[in-house]
Amino acid sequence: MNVSITCVGEYVALEEVDDGTWNVYFGPLLLGRLHERLMRIEDAFGRIKRHR
């Protein structure tokens, strides 16, 4: 999921849930979980999209 393009010009919220792990929200909608060390966001199913 590329949040930078999808939500360009919009506010997103980050909620720290663990050391280096953040929930990413758009309004009340949970977009996924950011893993700071990997700089990747996993979706609700725990999948991390990899760029080829």
Secondary structure, 3 states (H helix, E strand, C coil): CCHHHHCCCCCCEEEEEECCEEEEEECCEEEEEEECCCCEEECCCCCECCCC
